[in-house]
């Protein structure tokens, strides 16, 4: 399984994905699910993937092939003029893979794939999209500035309560890591390392990429102090009167 | 959908279930999913239900019919000698309903039903079981003294972090209500009122039954102060350094 989440804030964007994949509980591997493309000063695009690894890797390969071909008459992630057009490209790639692999997958494991695409192109404000296995997509708004894919439930309550568009990037990264902590405690198929990409609005550069492994000191401290804080918060709540 | 949870502690047991059922988002009703049977001084049994309402109501009807028939040669919830035997009866009732309704349900909505059965009979210690749609079951142990059915994910992280067998009953009831608060914020198909039954070990009486509706003052205070405590706990955590 996968857990991936992204926030679109006034100060920029934060993206994170775990790196664990599994085919059954007895076949666990590590694969990158956070991909990014950057032409400094012009565009930054970040793609998070969840679902069948064969499908999501194929989608990324198609997107990369189009960039390498570099045909001015054919849209690709590095030449489209807007994030909306970039999301359309991801949707089209999913549909192409579905046309090839869909029938045999639907007869067995099912065709499962979902994506979060975010970034900034030129003078557009940063935009964040969630693309479904059907190839259609939604865009985050100020009401709900975060999107999640994969195992989203365990980590959602804390995002629901705390997220707002004015969070600083450091606060947002912390919040996302707390959301991962809750998820990894309850679902073994989501695991470290966590890939984290922080994008500062209007810089059009992706310089802040971090891979947090299980020995990461910050994450260990955060996880421990969060456990302590939650336990003491529960203790402080007024008891139910029997 | 449903959320139901029970804790088996040294001091006794706490059971809770919401009361919302839905057939689609546009057809929401209120049905009781917490059932109990009590012969003071001899036995207390509590059953929480989740899944197809038609199935779970039929299971309860079968269990009640056997009690009303009161045939000493036929086991029922009020004459079996142990909680294990009581769990077997629930399992047998599920299988009987599955034999009748399973084929047509599996051709459409699917046969979904799960149960938590807990209580105390005579000199046995209190015991807690989770019974599956297949009619088989597991029992809680000191390692994991709680069981959940239905929409369990949103409310699980807080239970995972805080539950231990030495909790007082008032603390346990509070913890369960916090778990409901997280669930109801994220899943509209789980809703108030919440039925709560607190059983004090070795009393063999079920006297503490509470229905908490949306205007319940305690729950409102709890929900509000929990939100505030979580937000301030997040704020106090060390920021991720960008």
Boltz contact constraints between the chains, C-beta under 6 A:
constraints:
  - contact:
      token1: [A, 153]
      token2: [B, 153]
      max_distance: 6.0
  - contact:
      token1: [A, 153]
      token2: [B, 154]
      max_distance: 6.0
  - contact:
      token1: [A, 154]
      token2: [B, 153]
      max_distance: 6.0
  - contact:
      token1: [A, 154]
      token2: [B, 157]
      max_distance: 6.0
  - contact:
      token1: [A, 156]
      token2: [B, 186]
      max_distance: 6.0
  - contact:
      token1: [A, 157]
      token2: [B, 154]
      max_distance: 6.0
  - contact:
      token1: [A, 157]
      token2: [B, 182]
      max_distance: 6.0
  - contact:
      token1: [A, 160]
      token2: [B, 185]
      max_distance: 6.0
  - contact:
      token1: [A, 161]
      token2: [B, 227]
      max_distance: 6.0
  - contact:
      token1: [A, 161]
      token2: [B, 230]
      max_distance: 6.0
  - contact:
      token1: [A, 162]
      token2: [B, 231]
      max_distance: 6.0
  - contact:
      token1: [A, 162]
      token2: [B, 234]
      max_distance: 6.0
  - contact:
      token1: [A, 169]
      token2: [B, 242]
      max_distance: 6.0
  - contact:
      token1: [A, 170]
      token2: [B, 239]
      max_distance: 6.0
  - contact:
      token1: [A, 170]
      token2: [B, 240]
      max_distance: 6.0
  - contact:
      token1: [A, 170]
      token2: [B, 242]
      max_distance: 6.0
  - contact:
      token1: [A, 171]
      token2: [B, 239]
      max_distance: 6.0
  - contact:
      token1: [A, 173]
      token2: [B, 240]
      max_distance: 6.0
  - contact:
      token1: [A, 174]
      token2: [B, 237]
      max_distance: 6.0
  - contact:
      token1: [A, 174]
      token2: [B, 239]
      max_distance: 6.0
  - contact:
      token1: [A, 174]
      token2: [B, 240]
      max_distance: 6.0
  - contact:
      token1: [A, 182]
      token2: [B, 157]
      max_distance: 6.0
  - contact:
      token1: [A, 185]
      token2: [B, 160]
      max_distance: 6.0
  - contact:
      token1: [A, 186]
      token2: [B, 156]
      max_distance: 6.0
  - contact:
      token1: [A, 198]
      token2: [B, 242]
      max_distance: 6.0
  - contact:
      token1: [A, 227]
      token2: [B, 161]
      max_distance: 6.0
  - contact:
      token1: [A, 229]
      token2: [B, 233]
      max_distance: 6.0
  - contact:
      token1: [A, 230]
      token2: [B, 161]
      max_distance: 6.0
  - contact:
      token1: [A, 231]
      token2: [B, 162]
      max_distance: 6.0
  - contact:
      token1: [A, 233]
      token2: [B, 229]
      max_distance: 6.0
  - contact:
      token1: [A, 233]
      token2: [B, 233]
      max_distance: 6.0
  - contact:
      token1: [A, 234]
      token2: [B, 162]
      max_distance: 6.0
  - contact:
      token1: [A, 237]
      token2: [B, 174]
      max_distance: 6.0
  - contact:
      token1: [A, 239]
      token2: [B, 170]
      max_distance: 6.0
  - contact:
      token1: [A, 239]
      token2: [B, 171]
      max_distance: 6.0
  - contact:
      token1: [A, 239]
      token2: [B, 174]
      max_distance: 6.0
  - contact:
      token1: [A, 240]
      token2: [B, 170]
      max_distance: 6.0
  - contact:
      token1: [A, 240]
      token2: [B, 173]
      max_distance: 6.0
  - contact:
      token1: [A, 240]
      token2: [B, 174]
      max_distance: 6.0
  - contact:
      token1: [A, 242]
      token2: [B, 169]
      max_distance: 6.0
  - contact:
      token1: [A, 242]
      token2: [B, 170]
      max_distance: 6.0
  - contact:
      token1: [A, 242]
      token2: [B, 198]
      max_distance: 6.0
